[in-house]
Amino acid sequence: LCHASSVAALLEGIGSGAVSNPVEDVAQSDLIFLIGANPASNHPRLMRSLMLLKRRGGKVIVINPAKEAGLVNFRVPSDVRSLLFGSEIADLYLQPHIGGDIALLTGLAREVLDRGAQDAEFVSTATTGFSDFVRHVSSVAWEEIERASGMKRDDIRRAADLYIQAKHAVFGW
């Protein structure tokens, strides 16, 4: 009952009443952005998938003002090696100001666009209004992005580096 309203909103907004991306997406990805989520407490099944992603060379970027210990190192109970020694999860842990996530994502988009590293095929087949998006993102000064997000451009640049290197990235929250 307490989750009923969020289920309805999630179904309408993203087509799933539970998560923004199914766990199967993690198995096909080499980069995961976890935005404002704490799966170590709320979605422990996902932690095993993140551990396996990391073991096959994938990367995890966490965007959350709060430092969640389970997203730094987690002990997956169903895996002996992880249970004994823990599994490092976050490759990059970005801690924007509370409410600074949109500014951080704007900076990430700007960095990707400035480098010309956007996926042109995806943009042409799966988006509308992209030129308006580019105009908006390009109009936001880096000083404003840093101030509003609480993040340094170098940290945003490191996230962009990982995104650009990835073949299949998933954003989840």
Backbone as JSON Lines, residues from 0, in Angstrom:
{"i":0,"aa":"L","n":[0.81,-1.2,0.0],"ca":[0.0,0.0,0.0],"c":[0.86,1.26,0.0]}
{"i":1,"aa":"C","n":[1.93,1.29,0.79],"ca":[2.75,2.5,0.84],"c":[3.49,2.74,-0.47]}
{"i":2,"aa":"H","n":[3.68,1.7,-1.28],"ca":[4.41,1.83,-2.54],"c":[3.45,2.0,-3.73]}
{"i":3,"aa":"A","n":[2.15,1.94,-3.49],"ca":[1.17,1.94,-4.58],"c":[1.26,3.19,-5.46]}
{"i":4,"aa":"S","n":[1.4,4.35,-4.86],"ca":[1.45,5.58,-5.68],"c":[2.73,5.64,-6.5]}
{"i":5,"aa":"S","n":[3.84,5.2,-5.95],"ca":[5.08,5.23,-6.73],"c":[5.05,4.19,-7.85]}
{"i":6,"aa":"V","n":[4.41,3.04,-7.62],"ca":[4.26,2.03,-8.68],"c":[3.48,2.63,-9.85]}
{"i":7,"aa":"A","n":[2.39,3.3,-9.55],"ca":[1.57,3.92,-10.61],"c":[2.39,4.96,-11.37]}
{"i":8,"aa":"A","n":[3.14,5.78,-10.67],"ca":[3.95,6.81,-11.33],"c":[5.07,6.19,-12.17]}
{"i":9,"aa":"L","n":[5.72,5.17,-11.62],"ca":[6.78,4.5,-12.38],"c":[6.23,3.83,-13.64]}
{"i":10,"aa":"L","n":[5.09,3.18,-13.52],"ca":[4.48,2.55,-14.69],"c":[4.19,3.57,-15.78]}
{"i":11,"aa":"E","n":[3.66,4.71,-15.38],"ca":[3.33,5.75,-16.36],"c":[4.6,6.39,-16.93]}
{"i":12,"aa":"G","n":[5.59,6.61,-16.09],"ca":[6.78,7.33,-16.51],"c":[7.8,6.5,-17.28]}
{"i":13,"aa":"I","n":[8.04,5.26,-16.82],"ca":[9.1,4.46,-17.45],"c":[8.64,3.08,-17.9]}
{"i":14,"aa":"G","n":[7.38,2.74,-17.63],"ca":[6.86,1.46,-18.09],"c":[7.14,0.29,-17.18]}
{"i":15,"aa":"S","n":[7.72,0.53,-16.0],"ca":[7.99,-0.52,-15.03],"c":[7.6,0.0,-13.66]}
{"i":16,"aa":"G","n":[6.92,-0.84,-12.9],"ca":[6.5,-0.44,-11.56],"c":[7.55,-0.66,-10.5]}
{"i":17,"aa":"A","n":[8.72,-1.15,-10.88],"ca":[9.72,-1.49,-9.86],"c":[11.02,-0.72,-10.04]}
{"i":18,"aa":"V","n":[11.66,-0.86,-11.16],"ca":[12.98,-0.25,-11.35],"c":[13.06,0.41,-12.72]}
{"i":19,"aa":"S","n":[14.02,1.3,-12.86],"ca":[14.19,1.98,-14.15],"c":[14.84,1.07,-15.19]}
{"i":20,"aa":"N","n":[15.56,0.06,-14.73],"ca":[16.19,-0.9,-15.63],"c":[16.1,-2.28,-15.01]}
{"i":21,"aa":"P","n":[15.72,-3.29,-15.8],"ca":[15.7,-4.65,-15.24],"c":[17.12,-5.15,-14.96]}
{"i":22,"aa":"V","n":[17.25,-6.09,-14.05],"ca":[18.55,-6.65,-13.69],"c":[19.25,-7.23,-14.92]}
{"i":23,"aa":"E","n":[18.48,-7.73,-15.88],"ca":[19.07,-8.3,-17.09],"c":[19.91,-7.26,-17.85]}
{"i":24,"aa":"D","n":[19.55,-5.97,-17.74],"ca":[20.33,-4.92,-18.41],"c":[21.76,-4.88,-17.88]}
{"i":25,"aa":"V","n":[21.93,-5.17,-16.59],"ca":[23.26,-5.12,-15.99],"c":[24.15,-6.18,-16.64]}
{"i":26,"aa":"A","n":[23.59,-7.34,-16.93],"ca":[24.37,-8.43,-17.54],"c":[24.85,-8.07,-18.94]}
{"i":27,"aa":"Q","n":[24.2,-7.12,-19.58],"ca":[24.57,-6.73,-20.95],"c":[25.34,-5.42,-20.99]}
{"i":28,"aa":"S","n":[25.67,-4.87,-19.85],"ca":[26.29,-3.55,-19.79],"c":[27.73,-3.64,-19.34]}
{"i":29,"aa":"D","n":[28.48,-2.6,-19.69],"ca":[29.83,-2.51,-19.17],"c":[30.02,-1.24,-18.34]}
{"i":30,"aa":"L","n":[28.93,-0.48,-18.19],"ca":[28.94,0.7,-17.32],"c":[27.55,0.91,-16.76]}
{"i":31,"aa":"I","n":[27.48,1.1,-15.45],"ca":[26.21,1.37,-14.77],"c":[26.35,2.68,-14.02]}
{"i":32,"aa":"F","n":[25.38,3.57,-14.2],"ca":[25.25,4.76,-13.38],"c":[24.16,4.46,-12.35]}
{"i":33,"aa":"L","n":[24.49,4.51,-11.07],"ca":[23.49,4.4,-10.0],"c":[23.27,5.8,-9.46]}
{"i":34,"aa":"I","n":[22.07,6.31,-9.65],"ca":[21.79,7.69,-9.3],"c":[20.8,7.74,-8.14]}
{"i":35,"aa":"G","n":[21.27,8.22,-6.99],"ca":[20.41,8.4,-5.83],"c":[19.79,7.12,-5.31]}
{"i":36,"aa":"A","n":[20.45,6.0,-5.49],"ca":[19.9,4.72,-5.06],"c":[20.87,4.05,-4.1]}
{"i":37,"aa":"N","n":[20.34,3.18,-3.26],"ca":[21.17,2.39,-2.37],"c":[20.74,0.93,-2.46]}
{"i":38,"aa":"P","n":[21.14,0.25,-3.54],"ca":[20.73,-1.14,-3.69],"c":[21.3,-2.07,-2.63]}
{"i":39,"aa":"A","n":[22.38,-1.68,-1.95],"ca":[22.91,-2.53,-0.88],"c":[21.87,-2.73,0.22]}
{"i":40,"aa":"S","n":[21.02,-1.74,0.43],"ca":[19.94,-1.85,1.43],"c":[18.61,-2.21,0.79]}
{"i":41,"aa":"N","n":[18.33,-1.65,-0.38],"ca":[16.99,-1.76,-0.94],"c":[16.83,-2.78,-2.05]}
{"i":42,"aa":"H","n":[17.89,-3.16,-2.71],"ca":[17.84,-4.12,-3.83],"c":[19.04,-5.05,-3.78]}
{"i":43,"aa":"P","n":[19.15,-5.88,-2.73],"ca":[20.36,-6.7,-2.58],"c":[20.59,-7.66,-3.75]}
{"i":44,"aa":"R","n":[19.53,-8.06,-4.46],"ca":[19.7,-8.93,-5.63],"c":[20.56,-8.24,-6.7]}
{"i":45,"aa":"L","n":[20.43,-6.93,-6.82],"ca":[21.21,-6.18,-7.78],"c":[22.7,-6.19,-7.42]}
{"i":46,"aa":"M","n":[23.03,-6.29,-6.15],"ca":[24.43,-6.23,-5.74],"c":[25.23,-7.4,-6.32]}
{"i":47,"aa":"R","n":[24.63,-8.58,-6.39],"ca":[25.32,-9.71,-7.02],"c":[25.58,-9.41,-8.5]}
{"i":48,"aa":"S","n":[24.6,-8.83,-9.17],"ca":[24.78,-8.47,-10.58],"c":[25.88,-7.43,-10.75]}
{"i":49,"aa":"L","n":[25.95,-6.46,-9.84],"ca":[27.01,-5.46,-9.9],"c":[28.38,-6.09,-9.65]}
{"i":50,"aa":"M","n":[28.44,-7.04,-8.71],"ca":[29.69,-7.75,-8.44],"c":[30.15,-8.49,-9.71]}
{"i":51,"aa":"L","n":[29.23,-9.17,-10.38],"ca":[29.58,-9.91,-11.59],"c":[29.99,-8.95,-12.72]}
{"i":52,"aa":"L","n":[29.31,-7.81,-12.83],"ca":[29.69,-6.79,-13.81],"c":[31.13,-6.36,-13.58]}
{"i":53,"aa":"K","n":[31.48,-6.09,-12.32],"ca":[32.83,-5.66,-11.99],"c":[33.85,-6.75,-12.31]}
{"i":54,"aa":"R","n":[33.52,-8.0,-12.05],"ca":[34.45,-9.1,-12.31],"c":[34.73,-9.27,-13.79]}
{"i":55,"aa":"R","n":[33.79,-8.91,-14.62],"ca":[34.04,-9.02,-16.06],"c":[34.59,-7.73,-16.65]}
{"i":56,"aa":"G","n":[35.02,-6.8,-15.78],"ca":[35.69,-5.59,-16.23],"c":[34.8,-4.37,-16.37]}
{"i":57,"aa":"G","n":[33.53,-4.48,-16.0],"ca":[32.62,-3.35,-16.08],"c":[32.9,-2.31,-15.01]}
{"i":58,"aa":"K","n":[32.29,-1.16,-15.16],"ca":[32.49,-0.04,-14.25],"c":[31.15,0.39,-13.65]}
{"i":59,"aa":"V","n":[31.21,0.98,-12.45],"ca":[30.03,1.51,-11.77],"c":[30.34,2.94,-11.34]}
{"i":60,"aa":"I","n":[29.47,3.86,-11.75],"ca":[29.55,5.24,-11.29],"c":[28.34,5.48,-10.39]}
{"i":61,"aa":"V","n":[28.59,5.9,-9.17],"ca":[27.53,6.2,-8.22],"c":[27.4,7.71,-8.11]}
{"i":62,"aa":"I","n":[26.17,8.19,-8.23],"ca":[25.87,9.61,-8.04],"c":[24.89,9.7,-6.89]}
{"i":63,"aa":"N","n":[25.37,10.17,-5.75],"ca":[24.54,10.22,-4.55],"c":[25.2,11.16,-3.55]}
{"i":64,"aa":"P","n":[24.47,12.14,-3.02],"ca":[25.07,13.02,-2.01],"c":[25.54,12.26,-0.77]}
{"i":65,"aa":"A","n":[24.87,11.17,-0.44],"ca":[25.23,10.38,0.73],"c":[26.21,9.27,0.33]}
{"i":66,"aa":"K","n":[27.22,9.06,1.13],"ca":[28.18,7.98,0.87],"c":[27.6,6.7,1.48]}
{"i":67,"aa":"E","n":[27.17,5.8,0.63],"ca":[26.58,4.53,1.06],"c":[27.71,3.49,1.1]}
{"i":68,"aa":"A","n":[28.03,3.0,2.29],"ca":[29.15,2.08,2.46],"c":[29.02,0.84,1.58]}
{"i":69,"aa":"G","n":[27.81,0.33,1.4],"ca":[27.6,-0.86,0.59],"c":[27.89,-0.64,-0.88]}
{"i":70,"aa":"L","n":[27.9,0.61,-1.33],"ca":[28.24,0.88,-2.73],"c":[29.74,1.1,-2.93]}
{"i":71,"aa":"V","n":[30.47,1.15,-1.84],"ca":[31.92,1.22,-1.91],"c":[32.47,-0.21,-1.88]}
{"i":72,"aa":"N","n":[32.04,-0.99,-0.9],"ca":[32.45,-2.38,-0.77],"c":[31.28,-3.16,-0.19]}
{"i":73,"aa":"F","n":[30.95,-4.29,-0.8],"ca":[29.79,-5.07,-0.38],"c":[30.17,-6.54,-0.31]}
{"i":74,"aa":"R","n":[29.62,-7.24,0.66],"ca":[29.85,-8.68,0.8],"c":[28.6,-9.42,0.31]}
{"i":75,"aa":"V","n":[28.73,-10.04,-0.86],"ca":[27.61,-10.79,-1.44],"c":[27.58,-12.16,-0.75]}
{"i":76,"aa":"P","n":[26.52,-12.46,0.02],"ca":[26.48,-13.7,0.79],"c":[26.51,-14.97,-0.05]}
{"i":77,"aa":"S","n":[26.03,-14.91,-1.28],"ca":[25.97,-16.12,-2.12],"c":[27.27,-16.37,-2.88]}
{"i":78,"aa":"D","n":[28.3,-15.58,-2.63],"ca":[29.58,-15.72,-3.31],"c":[30.68,-15.79,-2.26]}
{"i":79,"aa":"V","n":[31.38,-16.93,-2.18],"ca":[32.35,-17.15,-1.11],"c":[33.45,-16.09,-1.13]}
{"i":80,"aa":"R","n":[34.01,-15.81,-2.28],"ca":[35.1,-14.82,-2.37],"c":[34.62,-13.45,-1.88]}
{"i":81,"aa":"S","n":[33.43,-13.05,-2.32],"ca":[32.89,-11.76,-1.91],"c":[32.56,-11.76,-0.42]}
{"i":82,"aa":"L","n":[31.99,-12.85,0.05],"ca":[31.62,-12.93,1.47],"c":[32.85,-12.79,2.37]}
{"i":83,"aa":"L","n":[33.95,-13.43,1.96],"ca":[35.16,-13.37,2.78],"c":[35.92,-12.05,2.65]}
{"i":84,"aa":"F","n":[36.01,-11.52,1.42],"ca":[36.88,-10.37,1.19],"c":[36.15,-9.1,0.77]}
{"i":85,"aa":"G","n":[34.87,-9.21,0.47],"ca":[34.11,-8.07,0.01],"c":[34.33,-7.84,-1.48]}
{"i":86,"aa":"S","n":[33.45,-7.07,-2.07],"ca":[33.54,-6.74,-3.49],"c":[33.48,-5.22,-3.64]}
{"i":87,"aa":"E","n":[34.5,-4.65,-4.25],"ca":[34.47,-3.22,-4.53],"c":[33.41,-2.97,-5.59]}
{"i":88,"aa":"I","n":[32.59,-1.96,-5.37],"ca":[31.48,-1.68,-6.29],"c":[31.75,-0.4,-7.09]}
{"i":89,"aa":"A","n":[31.83,0.74,-6.45],"ca":[31.94,2.02,-7.16],"c":[33.36,2.24,-7.68]}
{"i":90,"aa":"D","n":[33.45,2.5,-8.98],"ca":[34.72,2.94,-9.57],"c":[34.88,4.44,-9.4]}
{"i":91,"aa":"L","n":[33.76,5.12,-9.41],"ca":[33.73,6.57,-9.25],"c":[32.5,6.9,-8.42]}
{"i":92,"aa":"Y","n":[32.7,7.61,-7.33],"ca":[31.6,7.97,-6.43],"c":[31.48,9.48,-6.43]}
{"i":93,"aa":"L","n":[30.47,10.0,-7.11],"ca":[30.25,11.44,-7.2],"c":[29.2,11.86,-6.19]}
{"i":94,"aa":"Q","n":[29.53,12.86,-5.4],"ca":[28.63,13.34,-4.35],"c":[28.23,14.79,-4.61]}
{"i":95,"aa":"P","n":[27.23,14.99,-5.47],"ca":[26.78,16.36,-5.72],"c":[26.04,16.92,-4.51]}
{"i":96,"aa":"H","n":[25.85,18.24,-4.52],"ca":[24.97,18.84,-3.52],"c":[23.6,18.16,-3.6]}
{"i":97,"aa":"I","n":[22.87,18.15,-2.51],"ca":[21.48,17.68,-2.57],"c":[20.75,18.57,-3.57]}
{"i":98,"aa":"G","n":[20.09,17.95,-4.53],"ca":[19.42,18.68,-5.59],"c":[20.34,19.08,-6.74]}
{"i":99,"aa":"G","n":[21.61,18.68,-6.67],"ca":[22.57,19.05,-7.7],"c":[22.75,18.03,-8.8]}
{"i":100,"aa":"D","n":[21.93,16.98,-8.78],"ca":[22.1,15.91,-9.75],"c":[21.81,16.36,-11.18]}
{"i":101,"aa":"I","n":[20.82,17.21,-11.4],"ca":[20.51,17.68,-12.76],"c":[21.68,18.5,-13.3]}
{"i":102,"aa":"A","n":[22.26,19.35,-12.47],"ca":[23.42,20.12,-12.91],"c":[24.59,19.19,-13.24]}
{"i":103,"aa":"L","n":[24.79,18.17,-12.43],"ca":[25.86,17.2,-12.69],"c":[25.61,16.47,-14.02]}
{"i":104,"aa":"L","n":[24.38,16.03,-14.24],"ca":[24.06,15.33,-15.5],"c":[24.15,16.28,-16.7]}
{"i":105,"aa":"T","n":[23.82,17.55,-16.48],"ca":[24.0,18.54,-17.54],"c":[25.48,18.66,-17.89]}
{"i":106,"aa":"G","n":[26.33,18.7,-16.87],"ca":[27.77,18.75,-17.11],"c":[28.28,17.51,-17.82]}
{"i":107,"aa":"L","n":[27.77,16.36,-17.43],"ca":[28.16,15.11,-18.1],"c":[27.77,15.15,-19.57]}
{"i":108,"aa":"A","n":[26.54,15.58,-19.84],"ca":[26.07,15.69,-21.23],"c":[26.92,16.71,-22.0]}
{"i":109,"aa":"R","n":[27.2,17.83,-21.36],"ca":[28.0,18.86,-22.04],"c":[29.39,18.34,-22.39]}
{"i":110,"aa":"E","n":[30.0,17.63,-21.47],"ca":[31.35,17.09,-21.72],"c":[31.32,16.1,-22.88]}
{"i":111,"aa":"V","n":[30.32,15.23,-22.92],"ca":[30.19,14.26,-24.02],"c":[29.96,14.99,-25.34]}
{"i":112,"aa":"L","n":[29.07,15.98,-25.33],"ca":[28.78,16.74,-26.55],"c":[29.99,17.56,-27.01]}
{"i":113,"aa":"D","n":[30.69,18.2,-26.05],"ca":[31.86,19.0,-26.41],"c":[32.93,18.15,-27.1]}
{"i":114,"aa":"R","n":[32.99,16.88,-26.75],"ca":[33.97,15.98,-27.37],"c":[33.42,15.32,-28.64]}
{"i":115,"aa":"G","n":[32.15,15.57,-28.95],"ca":[31.54,14.94,-30.13],"c":[31.38,13.44,-29.96]}
{"i":116,"aa":"A","n":[31.21,12.99,-28.73],"ca":[31.19,11.55,-28.44],"c":[29.78,10.98,-28.28]}
{"i":117,"aa":"Q","n":[28.76,11.73,-28.65],"ca":[27.4,11.21,-28.57],"c":[27.21,10.11,-29.61]}
{"i":118,"aa":"D","n":[26.27,9.22,-29.35],"ca":[25.96,8.12,-30.25],"c":[25.0,8.64,-31.33]}
{"i":119,"aa":"A","n":[25.56,9.02,-32.48],"ca":[24.77,9.65,-33.54],"c":[23.64,8.75,-34.03]}
{"i":120,"aa":"E","n":[23.89,7.45,-34.13],"ca":[22.84,6.54,-34.61],"c":[21.68,6.5,-33.62]}
{"i":121,"aa":"F","n":[21.98,6.4,-32.33],"ca":[20.93,6.39,-31.32],"c":[20.15,7.71,-31.37]}
{"i":122,"aa":"V","n":[20.86,8.81,-31.44],"ca":[20.2,10.12,-31.47],"c":[19.25,10.21,-32.65]}
{"i":123,"aa":"S","n":[19.67,9.76,-33.83],"ca":[18.83,9.89,-35.02],"c":[17.64,8.95,-35.02]}
{"i":124,"aa":"T","n":[17.76,7.8,-34.36],"ca":[16.67,6.82,-34.4],"c":[15.77,6.82,-33.16]}
{"i":125,"aa":"A","n":[16.25,7.37,-32.04],"ca":[15.49,7.18,-30.8],"c":[15.18,8.46,-30.03]}
{"i":126,"aa":"T","n":[15.49,9.62,-30.6],"ca":[15.23,10.86,-29.86],"c":[14.48,11.86,-30.71]}
{"i":127,"aa":"T","n":[13.88,12.81,-30.03],"ca":[13.3,13.97,-30.69],"c":[13.77,15.2,-29.91]}
{"i":128,"aa":"G","n":[13.86,16.32,-30.59],"ca":[14.26,17.56,-29.93],"c":[15.71,17.61,-29.51]}
{"i":129,"aa":"F","n":[16.55,16.8,-30.13],"ca":[17.94,16.74,-29.71],"c":[18.67,18.07,-29.91]}
{"i":130,"aa":"S","n":[18.37,18.77,-30.98],"ca":[19.05,20.05,-31.21],"c":[18.7,21.05,-30.11]}
{"i":131,"aa":"D","n":[17.46,21.03,-29.61],"ca":[17.09,21.89,-28.48],"c":[17.87,21.5,-27.23]}
{"i":132,"aa":"F","n":[18.03,20.21,-27.01],"ca":[18.8,19.71,-25.87],"c":[20.25,20.19,-25.96]}
{"i":133,"aa":"V","n":[20.85,20.05,-27.13],"ca":[22.24,20.48,-27.34],"c":[22.37,21.98,-27.08]}
{"i":134,"aa":"R","n":[21.42,22.75,-27.61],"ca":[21.44,24.21,-27.41],"c":[21.39,24.54,-25.91]}
{"i":135,"aa":"H","n":[20.48,23.87,-25.19],"ca":[20.35,24.14,-23.76],"c":[21.62,23.77,-23.0]}
{"i":136,"aa":"V","n":[22.09,22.55,-23.2],"ca":[23.26,22.08,-22.47],"c":[24.47,22.97,-22.77]}
{"i":137,"aa":"S","n":[24.63,23.34,-24.01],"ca":[25.78,24.17,-24.41],"c":[25.7,25.58,-23.85]}
{"i":138,"aa":"S","n":[24.5,26.03,-23.51],"ca":[24.34,27.39,-23.0],"c":[24.65,27.51,-21.51]}
{"i":139,"aa":"V","n":[24.78,26.4,-20.8],"ca":[25.04,26.45,-19.37],"c":[26.55,26.52,-19.15]}
{"i":140,"aa":"A","n":[26.98,27.59,-18.49],"ca":[28.41,27.8,-18.24],"c":[28.95,26.77,-17.26]}
{"i":141,"aa":"W","n":[30.21,26.38,-17.45],"ca":[30.82,25.42,-16.55],"c":[30.84,25.93,-15.1]}
{"i":142,"aa":"E","n":[31.01,27.22,-14.91],"ca":[30.98,27.78,-13.55],"c":[29.63,27.51,-12.89]}
{"i":143,"aa":"E","n":[28.55,27.64,-13.66],"ca":[27.21,27.38,-13.13],"c":[27.02,25.9,-12.85]}
{"i":144,"aa":"I","n":[27.51,25.04,-13.72],"ca":[27.41,23.59,-13.5],"c":[28.14,23.21,-12.22]}
{"i":145,"aa":"E","n":[29.36,23.73,-12.03],"ca":[30.12,23.42,-10.83],"c":[29.44,23.96,-9.57]}
{"i":146,"aa":"R","n":[28.94,25.19,-9.65],"ca":[28.28,25.79,-8.48],"c":[27.01,25.03,-8.11]}
{"i":147,"aa":"A","n":[26.16,24.74,-9.11],"ca":[24.87,24.11,-8.84],"c":[25.01,22.64,-8.44]}
{"i":148,"aa":"S","n":[26.02,21.97,-8.98],"ca":[26.19,20.55,-8.67],"c":[27.05,20.31,-7.44]}
{"i":149,"aa":"G","n":[27.95,21.25,-7.16],"ca":[28.9,21.03,-6.07],"c":[30.06,20.15,-6.5]}
{"i":150,"aa":"M","n":[30.18,19.9,-7.8],"ca":[31.21,19.02,-8.33],"c":[32.22,19.83,-9.14]}
{"i":151,"aa":"K","n":[33.46,19.37,-9.14],"ca":[34.5,19.97,-9.97],"c":[34.4,19.4,-11.39]}
{"i":152,"aa":"R","n":[34.77,20.22,-12.34],"ca":[34.71,19.78,-13.75],"c":[35.56,18.53,-13.98]}
{"i":153,"aa":"D","n":[36.71,18.43,-13.31],"ca":[37.57,17.25,-13.48],"c":[36.85,15.96,-13.07]}
{"i":154,"aa":"D","n":[36.03,16.02,-12.02],"ca":[35.27,14.83,-11.61],"c":[34.21,14.48,-12.65]}
{"i":155,"aa":"I","n":[33.57,15.49,-13.19],"ca":[32.57,15.26,-14.24],"c":[33.26,14.71,-15.48]}
{"i":156,"aa":"R","n":[34.44,15.23,-15.77],"ca":[35.23,14.76,-16.92],"c":[35.6,13.27,-16.75]}
{"i":157,"aa":"R","n":[35.95,12.86,-15.53],"ca":[36.27,11.43,-15.29],"c":[35.06,10.56,-15.55]}
{"i":158,"aa":"A","n":[33.86,11.0,-15.16],"ca":[32.64,10.24,-15.44],"c":[32.41,10.17,-16.95]}
{"i":159,"aa":"A","n":[32.64,11.28,-17.64],"ca":[32.47,11.3,-19.1],"c":[33.46,10.35,-19.76]}
{"i":160,"aa":"D","n":[34.69,10.3,-19.26],"ca":[35.68,9.37,-19.81],"c":[35.17,7.93,-19.75]}
{"i":161,"aa":"L","n":[34.65,7.54,-18.59],"ca":[34.14,6.17,-18.44],"c":[32.94,5.93,-19.35]}
{"i":162,"aa":"Y","n":[32.07,6.93,-19.47],"ca":[30.9,6.79,-20.35],"c":[31.32,6.64,-21.81]}
{"i":163,"aa":"I","n":[32.25,7.46,-22.24],"ca":[32.69,7.43,-23.64],"c":[33.38,6.1,-23.97]}
{"i":164,"aa":"Q","n":[34.11,5.54,-23.01],"ca":[34.79,4.27,-23.22],"c":[33.84,3.08,-23.24]}
{"i":165,"aa":"A","n":[32.66,3.24,-22.65],"ca":[31.72,2.12,-22.52],"c":[31.05,1.82,-23.87]}
{"i":166,"aa":"K","n":[30.73,0.55,-24.06],"ca":[29.99,0.14,-25.25],"c":[28.5,0.14,-24.97]}
{"i":167,"aa":"H","n":[28.12,-0.19,-23.74],"ca":[26.69,-0.24,-23.38],"c":[26.55,0.23,-21.94]}
{"i":168,"aa":"A","n":[26.0,1.42,-21.76],"ca":[25.83,2.01,-20.44],"c":[24.36,2.01,-20.06]}
{"i":169,"aa":"V","n":[24.1,1.86,-18.76],"ca":[22.74,1.89,-18.22],"c":[22.68,2.91,-17.1]}
{"i":170,"aa":"F","n":[21.65,3.75,-17.15],"ca":[21.41,4.7,-16.08],"c":[20.26,4.15,-15.24]}
{"i":171,"aa":"G","n":[20.45,4.01,-13.94],"ca":[19.4,3.49,-13.07],"c":[19.28,4.32,-11.81]}
{"i":172,"aa":"W","n":[18.08,4.4,-11.3],"ca":[17.85,5.13,-10.04],"c":[16.69,4.55,-9.31]}
